[in-house]
Amino acid sequence: MNLLVAGAKDLQINLKPEQLEAFRLYYQQLVEWNGRFNLTAITDDEGVQVRHFLDSISCLRALEPGERFAGASVIDVGTGAGFPGIPLKILCPGMGLTLLEATEKKVHFLAHIVARLGLDRVAIIHGRAEELGQAPEHRERYDWALARAVAEMPVLAEYLLPLVKIGGRVLAQKGEDAVAETHSADWAITTLGGRVRRLVPVELRGLAETRYLVVLDKVAATPSQYPRRAGMPAKRPLVVKGAAGKE
């Protein structure tokens, strides 16, 4: 875990021994399960430390100084094998975490690793963001909605903003095209009750490209017709007023 330790220090994060042990167990179980199920294409030691663990905990750069999701309700949409939600939970045990994943085999792994790591206040849901965003027990209930490598920003805004309460925030992890992507989502973000707060560039040890954390504020209620039915946000993204979003 030397690369993870050094990279975390670059982000001004000091990992405790028990946290490092949790990451070791996480890596071991990820590789073991990946031999049976295709959880991730990245399984080499350095790749997991940088592209999964370090990239996940870099989300803390989007928070205000001293803020660590303490007491916050957080949903990780399209979490896959648990990224970025589980690494953040390891560092921020006081958060309440919901992991949303549409692939059943990944849901089984999530239940296994959450139990093995002894994480509490973690809910695992097998489902889609479009369905959850219309469910009263989840709609506009969360302080934070997170996503990594799930969809382009106009689509992602429709997945995430309906889940966040007014005053809450969205955090999307993006690559070098983050500025252009966010600009293309301006109308969608506004329509869905959001506002761009800031884009935070992140340099990770071991990666040449710059990553970005796109942070949105939820400033108004999301209109009741959003999110649309499953598949529609991706099929007809909210990119131009009047050109999409009527179904």
N, C-alpha and C positions, 0 to 999 in steps of 0.2 A: 504493500500500500504506500510505498515511498512517493510515487508520482501523485497520488491523491493527497497525501500530507503536504507536499511542496506546493501543489496547485491550490490547495485550500488556503495556505498561508499567503499566496499571491492575492487571494480574495479577502484577506484579513479575517480568515476563519481558522481557529485553532481546534483541531479535532482531539477529543478526549480518548483515552485508551479504550473505554467501553464502546465508544462510537466506532473506532477503527475495527474492533472485534466484530461489531454488527455488520460492517461493510465486508469484512472477510467472509463471514457466514453467508451474506447475501450473494457475494460472487460465487462461492462454492456451490450454492443451491441453484443459482442461475445457470451455471455451466452444466450441472448434473441434469437438471430438468430439460435443458435445451437439447440434450442428447435424445430425448424422447419426443419433445414437442418443439416446433420452431417458434421460440419466443423472441429471438433477436438474431440478427446477422452478425452482431458484434459480440464475440466471446473471448477474444484474446485478453490477456491480463492488462496491458496498457490501454487497449481500446475501451474496456469496461471502466477502468479507473477514470479516464478522461471523458469519453463520449457519453457515458451513462452517469457515473457517480459525480464527477466534478461538474459536468454540465448541469446536472440537477441542482446541486447545492449553490450554483452560481445565481439561482433565483433570489437568494438573499440579498443580492446587490440592488434589487428593485425596491427593497424596503427602506423605510426611514431609519436613520441612525438609532441603534438600540432596539429596533423592532424585530421580533422573531416569531411572528404568527401566534404569540401567546394568547391563548383563549379564543383564537379565531376559528371559524368554521370554514374549511377549505375543501374544494372539490377539484380533483384531477381528472380531466375529461380525456378519454382515449389513452389511458395510462399505460397500456401494453403490459410490460413486465414490472410496472411500478414506478415509472419515471415521468416526472420528477418527484412525485408524491412521497414515496417511501424514503428516499434519501433525506428529504426535507423533514419528515417525521422523526427520523433518527436524530437529527440535529435539533429539532424543535418539538420535544415530546408533549408540550402543552397545547398543541393544536388539535382540533378535531378534524379528522381526515376522511373524506369519501373518495373511493377509487371507482371510477366508472369505466367499464371496458365491455366492448361488444363481442369479443371472441371468447368462447366458453373455455377453451383450454388455458388461456391466459388468466381467466378468472380463477380457475383451480390453482394455478401457481400462486396467484396473489393471496388466496386464502392460506395456502401452505406457508408462504414466506412471512406473512404477518404473524401467524401462530409461532413459527420458529424464532422470530425475532422478539416475541413477547410484546408486541405493540398493542396498546390499548386505545380506545376511542378511534377505531378505524372501521369504517363500513365499506363493504365491497358490493358493488351493484353490477349485475350482468344486464346491459341495456345500451340504449342509444341516447345521445344528448337531445335529439329532437323530441323524444318521448318524455324524458325527464324534465325538460324545460316547460312542459305543459302540465306536469303532475303537481297538484297543489302543495304536497309535502316537500317539494324541492324547488319550485319556481320562486325566484327572488328570495331565497333562504340563506344564501352563503355570503360570507365576508369576502372570500376570494375564490375565483375560478381560474385554474391553471391548465395549460395545454402545451405540449411539445410535439412538433412534427406531425400534426393532425390534419391540417388543411390550410389553404390560403386565408389571409386575414378577413376578406369579406364573408367567407363561409364560417370561419372561426368565431367571428363576432356574433353570428346568429346562434351558434352552439353555446357560447359562454355567457353573453350578457343577460339572457333570460333567467339564468340561474343565480345571478348576483343581486343582492338587496341594494336598494338605493343607499349610497354612501359606501358601498363595497367597491372592489376592484377586480379587474381581469389582468392576468399576466400571461402573455404568449411568448414562448421562446422561438426566436426566428434567426435565420442566417443573414448573409450579406445583403439580401434583397429586402430587408425589413422596412426600410424607409419607403421604397416604392410600393411595397405591399400595403403598408399602413395607409399611404395616400390613396390607394385604390379603394380602400375600405371606408373612406371618410363618410360617404352617404349612409352606408350600412350602420356604422357605429352611431351616428347621430340618430338615425331612425329607430334604433334599438334601445335608445336611452343612455348611450355612452358618450364619452369625450376622451380624446387622447390626452393622457397626463404627461408621459415622457417616453423616450426611447433611450435605453441604457446600453451602451456598447460594452461588451465583455470580451476580454482576451484570456484564453485558457492555455495553460502550459501544455504543450504538445500538439496544439492546433494552430495552423497558419491563418485560417480565416477568422474574421471577427464575427462574434455572435451578438445578438441584440435581445434585450428584454423589452417587449412592448407592453406598457402599462396603460390601462384604460380606467377611468373613473365611471361608476354608474351614477348618473346625475338625474335620471328620470325613469319612470316605470316603462318597461317594455310593452308595446302594444300587444293586445291579447292574441293577435293572429300569428305572432312569432314565439318560438320557432315553428316553421311550417312542418308539414308531415315528413316522415323519414325519407331521406334522399333528395328532397327538394332544395335545401340550401346549397348542396353541392351541384345540383343540376342547373339551378337558376340563381346564381349568387346575386346578392343585393349590391350591384355595382353602379347602376345608373337609375336615377329616379324614374319610375314609370316603365322601366324595361324588364323588371323582374319583381317577384315577391307577391304576386296577386293570388297565388294558389296556396 
